[in-house]
């Protein structure tokens, strides 16, 4: 699909006004002139500027892309661990505590009746480069070591649509996760994109893959003692994909660290993540 990159930088409302007042032809001629001028000037831009323009253009046109014919997102060789007891939780925390970046999500049993309080958190998911852990916290009496990971300022937690997760964590456990980055709202708050971006579009934008998402599974009973295979796949991919997307952004568009929190940019510039993302 051919995309006119100048469209991301033209004030479309004003062009529409010109078309309305002066006629469609006048507006189209202005669009063509701007497009030609933009194409000529981009030839003199450096590599970083061109990559940023390319990214903004992809972002603005993400709704025009389809992932139907793309390969499905997979976790590749990541190992999935289902944690149901304190012993397993403590072992998992030892591994996670050495991570610098974690993909993070939670699941709750859905409520379909109005006026009924939300269910408690059933699962907390965390993923690093090699492993993904599904903690069935509703089955585990003491999850304080896991909560300590969430409040650890040395570990970055990346998720999508974290407002609900963070609110539930505070309501239930009275904690506020530290050093969290909400990838879904990042481009809305920092790059003037009109909407939050969900996991599916993030995977399409950065990994050029199809993340299989099912509303039926998202609304399934996450308090099952024995999760189904498809629940395990759904929950683990939710945490894993945001980890992969975030690291891909750092590798492909390292200059986008400038739209991240200043504390992360400082760590990145100090090469704290160099080995992790293999720059």
C-alpha positions as CSV (number, residue, x, y, z in Angstrom):
1,X,0.0,0.0,0.0
2,X,1.5,3.3,-1.1
3,X,1.4,6.0,1.6
4,X,1.9,9.7,1.1
5,X,4.2,10.5,4.1
6,X,3.3,14.2,3.8
7,X,-0.2,13.4,5.0
8,X,1.1,13.0,8.6
9,X,2.3,16.6,8.6
10,X,-0.4,18.5,6.7
11,X,-3.2,20.2,8.6
12,X,-6.1,18.3,7.0
13,X,-8.7,20.5,8.6
14,X,-7.4,23.6,6.9
15,X,-7.0,21.8,3.5
16,X,-10.7,20.7,3.9
17,X,-11.6,24.3,4.6
18,X,-9.8,25.4,1.4
19,X,-11.7,22.8,-0.6
20,X,-14.9,24.0,0.9
21,X,-14.3,27.7,0.2
22,X,-12.2,27.6,-2.9
23,X,-13.2,24.3,-4.5
24,X,-11.9,20.7,-4.5
25,X,-9.4,21.4,-7.3
26,X,-7.7,24.2,-5.4
27,X,-7.4,21.9,-2.3
28,X,-6.0,19.0,-4.3
29,X,-3.4,21.2,-6.0
30,X,-2.2,22.4,-2.6
31,X,-2.0,18.8,-1.3
32,X,0.0,17.8,-4.4
33,X,2.3,20.8,-4.1
34,X,3.0,20.0,-0.4
35,X,3.5,16.3,-1.2
36,X,6.1,17.1,-3.9
37,X,7.9,19.6,-1.7
38,X,8.0,17.2,1.2
39,X,9.3,14.4,-1.0
40,X,12.1,16.7,-2.3
41,X,13.2,17.9,1.1
42,X,13.3,14.5,2.8
43,X,16.2,13.5,0.5
44,X,18.4,15.9,2.5
45,X,17.4,14.5,5.9
46,X,19.8,12.4,7.9
47,X,19.0,8.7,8.7
48,X,17.5,9.4,12.1
49,X,15.1,12.0,10.8
50,X,14.0,9.8,8.0
51,X,13.4,6.9,10.4
52,X,11.4,9.1,12.7
53,X,9.3,10.3,9.7
54,X,8.8,6.7,8.6
55,X,7.7,5.7,12.1
56,X,5.2,8.6,12.4
57,X,3.8,7.7,9.0
58,X,3.3,4.0,10.0
59,X,1.8,5.1,13.3
60,X,-0.7,7.4,11.6
61,X,-1.7,4.7,9.1
62,X,-1.8,1.8,11.5
63,X,-5.6,1.4,11.0
64,X,-5.1,1.0,7.3
65,X,-2.8,-2.1,7.7
66,X,-4.1,-5.6,8.2
67,X,-2.4,-8.5,10.0
68,X,-4.6,-11.2,8.5
69,X,-1.9,-12.6,6.2
70,X,1.0,-12.0,8.5
71,X,2.7,-14.8,10.5
72,X,1.2,-15.2,14.0
73,X,3.0,-13.8,17.0
74,X,4.7,-16.6,19.0
75,X,6.8,-16.6,22.1
76,X,9.5,-18.6,20.3
77,X,11.6,-20.4,22.9
78,X,10.3,-18.7,26.0
79,X,9.3,-21.1,28.7
80,X,5.9,-20.6,30.4
81,X,5.7,-21.3,34.1
82,X,2.3,-21.6,35.9
83,X,2.8,-20.8,39.6
84,X,0.2,-22.0,42.1
85,X,2.1,-22.0,45.5
86,X,4.5,-20.1,47.6
87,X,7.5,-22.3,46.9
88,X,7.1,-21.8,43.1
89,X,6.5,-18.1,43.6
90,X,9.7,-17.7,45.6
91,X,11.8,-19.5,43.0
92,X,10.2,-17.4,40.2
93,X,10.9,-14.2,42.1
94,X,14.6,-15.1,42.3
95,X,14.7,-15.3,38.5
96,X,12.7,-12.2,37.9
97,X,14.7,-10.1,40.4
98,X,17.7,-10.2,38.0
99,X,15.6,-8.8,35.1
100,X,16.0,-5.2,34.0
101,X,12.8,-5.1,32.0
102,X,9.6,-7.1,32.4
103,X,6.4,-7.3,30.4
104,X,3.5,-7.1,32.9
105,X,-0.2,-7.7,32.9
106,X,-3.0,-9.0,35.1
107,X,-6.3,-10.9,34.7
108,X,-9.5,-10.9,36.6
109,X,-12.6,-13.0,36.5
110,X,-15.1,-10.9,34.5
111,X,-18.3,-9.6,36.1
112,X,-21.3,-9.3,33.8
113,X,-23.8,-7.7,36.2
114,X,-24.0,-3.9,36.7
115,X,-23.3,-2.6,40.2
116,X,-21.3,-5.7,41.2
117,X,-17.7,-4.9,42.5
118,X,-14.9,-6.2,40.3
119,X,-13.4,-9.6,41.0
120,X,-10.0,-9.7,42.8
121,X,-6.9,-10.2,40.7
122,X,-6.6,-13.9,39.7
123,X,-3.4,-13.8,37.7
124,X,-0.3,-11.6,37.5
125,X,1.8,-12.2,34.4
126,X,5.5,-11.3,34.0
127,X,7.8,-12.0,31.1
128,X,11.5,-11.4,30.4
129,X,13.6,-12.5,27.5
130,X,13.6,-16.2,28.3
131,X,10.6,-17.0,30.6
132,X,7.0,-16.0,31.2
133,X,5.4,-16.6,34.6
134,X,1.7,-16.8,35.3
135,X,1.1,-16.4,39.0
136,X,-2.3,-17.7,40.1
137,X,-2.3,-15.2,43.0
138,X,-5.8,-16.2,44.1
139,X,-4.4,-19.6,45.1
140,X,-1.3,-18.3,46.9
141,X,-1.5,-17.0,50.5
142,X,1.6,-14.9,50.6
143,X,2.5,-13.0,47.4
144,X,4.6,-10.2,49.1
145,X,7.8,-11.2,47.3
146,X,6.0,-10.8,44.0
147,X,4.6,-7.5,45.0
148,X,8.1,-6.4,45.9
149,X,9.0,-6.9,42.2
150,X,6.3,-4.5,41.2
151,X,7.5,-1.8,43.6
152,X,11.2,-2.4,42.8
153,X,12.5,0.8,41.2
154,X,15.4,-1.1,39.6
155,X,13.1,-3.2,37.4
156,X,11.1,-1.6,34.6
157,X,7.6,-2.9,34.2
158,X,6.1,-2.4,30.7
159,X,2.4,-3.0,30.0
160,X,-0.5,-1.9,27.9
161,X,-3.5,-0.2,29.4
162,X,-2.1,-0.3,32.9
163,X,-4.6,2.1,34.6
164,X,-7.0,-0.8,35.4
165,X,-4.2,-3.1,36.5
166,X,-2.6,-0.5,38.8
167,X,-5.9,0.5,40.3
168,X,-6.8,-3.1,41.0
169,X,-3.4,-3.7,42.6
170,X,-3.9,-0.7,44.9
171,X,-7.4,-1.6,45.8
172,X,-6.5,-5.2,46.7
173,X,-2.9,-5.0,48.0
174,X,-2.4,-1.3,48.7
175,X,0.7,-1.0,46.5
176,X,1.5,1.4,43.6
177,X,3.9,-0.3,41.1
178,X,7.1,1.8,40.5
179,X,8.9,2.4,37.3
180,X,6.0,1.4,35.1
181,X,5.7,2.4,31.4
182,X,2.2,2.2,29.8
183,X,3.2,1.4,26.2
184,X,-0.4,1.7,25.1
185,X,-0.8,5.4,26.0
186,X,2.8,6.4,25.1
187,X,2.1,7.6,21.6
188,X,-1.1,9.4,22.5
189,X,0.6,11.4,25.3
190,X,3.9,12.0,23.6
191,X,3.4,11.9,19.8
192,X,0.0,13.5,19.3
193,X,-1.6,10.2,18.2
194,X,-5.3,10.4,18.9
195,X,-5.8,7.1,20.7
196,X,-4.2,4.5,22.9
197,X,-2.7,1.6,21.1
198,X,-3.6,-2.0,22.1
199,X,-1.4,-5.1,22.1
200,X,-2.6,-6.3,18.7
201,X,-1.7,-3.0,17.0
202,X,1.5,-2.7,18.8
203,X,2.6,-6.2,17.6
204,X,1.6,-5.2,14.1
205,X,3.4,-1.9,14.2
206,X,6.7,-3.1,15.7
207,X,7.0,-6.8,15.0
208,X,4.9,-7.0,11.8
209,X,3.1,-10.0,13.3
210,X,-0.5,-11.1,14.0
211,X,-1.3,-11.3,17.7
212,X,-4.2,-13.6,18.0
213,X,-6.7,-12.1,20.5
214,X,-10.1,-13.5,21.5
215,X,-12.7,-11.6,23.5
216,X,-14.2,-15.0,24.5
217,X,-10.9,-16.0,26.2
218,X,-10.4,-12.6,27.7
219,X,-13.8,-12.9,29.3
220,X,-13.3,-16.5,30.5
221,X,-13.0,-17.6,34.2
222,X,-9.5,-16.7,35.2
223,X,-10.1,-18.2,38.7
224,X,-10.0,-21.7,37.3
225,X,-7.6,-23.8,39.4
226,X,-6.4,-25.5,36.2
227,X,-6.2,-23.0,33.4
228,X,-7.0,-24.2,29.9
229,X,-4.3,-24.4,27.3
230,X,-5.8,-21.5,25.4
231,X,-6.0,-19.4,28.6
232,X,-2.3,-20.1,29.2
233,X,-1.5,-19.0,25.6
234,X,-3.6,-15.8,25.9
235,X,-2.2,-14.7,29.3
236,X,1.4,-15.5,28.5
237,X,1.4,-13.8,25.1
238,X,-0.1,-10.7,26.7
239,X,2.9,-10.2,28.9
240,X,5.4,-11.6,26.5
241,X,4.4,-9.5,23.5
242,X,4.7,-6.2,25.2
243,X,8.2,-7.1,26.4
244,X,9.1,-8.0,22.8
245,X,7.5,-4.9,21.3
246,X,9.2,-2.6,23.8
247,X,12.7,-4.1,23.2
248,X,12.1,-4.0,19.5
249,X,11.4,-0.3,19.7
250,X,14.6,0.3,21.6
251,X,16.6,-1.5,19.0
252,X,14.9,-0.2,15.9
253,X,14.1,3.4,17.0
254,X,16.5,4.1,19.9
255,X,15.8,7.8,19.6
256,X,12.3,7.2,20.8
257,X,13.7,6.9,24.3
258,X,13.3,10.7,24.3
259,X,9.5,10.2,24.6
260,X,10.0,7.8,27.5
261,X,10.3,8.9,31.2
262,X,13.5,10.8,31.9
263,X,14.7,8.2,34.4
264,X,14.5,5.5,31.7
265,X,16.3,7.7,29.1
266,X,19.1,8.3,31.6
267,X,19.5,4.6,32.2
268,X,19.4,3.8,28.5
269,X,22.0,6.4,27.8
270,X,24.2,4.9,30.5
271,X,24.0,1.6,28.6
272,X,22.1,-0.3,31.3
273,X,20.1,-2.1,28.7
274,X,22.8,-2.5,26.0
275,X,23.4,-6.2,26.6
276,X,19.7,-7.0,27.0
277,X,18.6,-5.5,23.7
278,X,21.9,-6.3,21.9
279,X,22.5,-2.9,20.4
